[in-house]
Amino acid sequence: VNLRSGPGNEYPIKCVYQIQDMPLKVLGEYENWYKTQDKDSEEGWINKNLATKRRNLIVLNGTQIMYKKDNIKSNPIFRLEENVVVKYNKCNSNWCKVSVNGKDGWVEKQNLWGYDY
């Protein structure tokens, strides 16, 4: 997906997202375009046809563990590498329940981006 400097194909490409289902925060809209921000605070415009309403999160801070329950004493399910995209289910004060590869589990909220919008 191309991130453009303005809302139209005539605007220069600022960067290209190559991570499928990359979570982006929507800051605004203009016609068929969303003004967005990514996990690195990069802002730009993407065509609405390239976006999905499905809520996703992205793993931060290196490799993280996905646990069966929302505590570190719970059984680990997966090791998630940085920049892996996971499906958002819900969050509590310190943890988010996510899905990846057909499995549900919990990851510490501080190691995810995209839950707070």
C-alpha positions in Angstrom: 0.0 0.0 0.0 1.4 3.4 -1.0 1.3 6.1 1.6 1.1 9.5 -0.2 1.8 13.0 0.8 -1.7 14.1 -0.1 -5.2 12.8 -1.0 -4.7 11.7 -4.6 -2.7 9.6 -7.0 -0.9 12.7 -8.2 0.8 13.2 -4.8 4.2 11.7 -4.3 4.6 8.4 -2.5 6.1 8.9 1.0 6.6 5.2 1.7 5.2 1.7 0.8 3.7 -0.6 3.4 4.6 -4.2 2.7 3.1 -5.7 5.9 -0.3 -7.2 5.1 -3.1 -5.8 7.3 -0.8 -3.1 8.8 -2.7 -1.2 11.5 -3.1 2.5 10.8 -4.7 5.2 12.9 -7.2 7.3 10.8 -6.7 11.0 11.4 -9.2 12.3 8.8 -10.9 11.7 5.5 -11.1 13.5 2.2 -13.3 12.0 -0.6 -11.8 8.4 -1.2 -8.8 9.0 1.0 -7.9 8.4 4.6 -5.3 10.5 6.4 -3.4 8.0 8.5 -0.6 7.6 11.1 1.5 4.4 11.6 3.3 3.1 14.6 6.4 5.2 13.8 4.2 8.4 13.7 4.6 8.6 9.9 1.5 10.5 8.5 0.1 10.4 5.0 -2.8 9.4 2.8 -4.0 6.0 1.6 -6.9 5.2 -0.7 -10.0 3.9 1.1 -10.2 1.0 -1.3 -6.9 -0.3 0.2 -8.1 -0.1 3.8 -10.1 -2.5 5.9 -12.4 -1.9 8.9 -10.9 -5.0 10.6 -9.1 -4.0 13.7 -5.5 -5.2 13.9 -2.5 -4.6 16.2 1.2 -4.8 15.6 3.8 -6.3 17.9 6.5 -3.9 19.2 9.7 -4.2 21.3 11.2 -7.3 19.8 9.9 -10.9 20.3 6.9 -11.1 22.6 5.1 -14.0 24.2 1.4 -14.7 23.6 -0.1 -16.3 26.8 -3.2 -18.4 27.3 -4.4 -16.0 30.0 -3.7 -12.4 30.9 -0.7 -13.0 33.1 2.9 -14.0 32.7 2.4 -17.1 34.9 0.0 -18.5 32.3 1.0 -21.0 29.6 2.8 -19.5 26.6 1.1 -20.2 23.3 3.3 -18.4 20.7 6.4 -16.3 20.4 5.5 -13.3 18.3 8.3 -11.4 16.4 8.3 -7.7 16.2 6.1 -6.3 13.4 3.8 -9.4 13.4 0.2 -8.2 12.8 -2.4 -9.8 15.1 -6.2 -9.5 15.2 -7.6 -7.4 18.0 -10.2 -9.0 20.2 -10.3 -6.9 23.4 -8.1 -5.2 25.9 -8.1 -4.7 29.7 -5.9 -2.4 31.7 -2.6 -4.2 31.0 -3.3 -6.9 28.4 -4.9 -7.4 24.9 -6.5 -10.5 23.7 -5.5 -11.2 20.2 -5.7 -13.9 17.5 -3.0 -15.1 15.2 -2.9 -18.3 13.1 -6.3 -19.4 14.5 -5.2 -19.2 18.1 -6.4 -16.7 20.7 -4.2 -15.5 23.5 -3.0 -12.5 25.5 -0.1 -10.1 25.0 1.0 -7.3 27.3 -0.5 -4.1 26.1 2.8 -2.1 26.3 4.2 -4.4 23.5 1.4 -3.7 21.0 0.4 -0.7 18.9 -3.1 0.1 17.6 -5.3 -0.6 20.6 -5.8 3.0 21.7 -7.8 4.5 18.9 
